[in-house]
Amino acid sequence: MERPPKRNRLTPWYIGLVITLAAVAFVGGRMYAGECSAPLFVELGVLLVIPAVYLTLMYLTFISQD
C-alpha cells in the first residue's frame, strides 16, 4: 500500500502570511486614503508589530510539531 505524499507542515504558515500581508496592505491603504491622524506608534503597532508577533508565534507553533 502506498503512503500518501508528505505534506509541507509550513503550508498553514504560508497561508497565514499571505492573509496577514493582505490585511496589512488593506489597513495601511485605508489609513493612507482616509488621512488617518493616528499617532505613529499606533500605526506601527497595527501595521508591523502585531502581524510580526502573530507570524512568529504561528511559525514557532508549526516547527514544534512532530
Summary of the structure (lengths in Angstrom):
residues: 66
radius of gyration: 16.8
end to end distance: 23.1
largest distance: 62.3
contacts: 132
relative contact order: 0.17
helix: 71%
strand: 0%
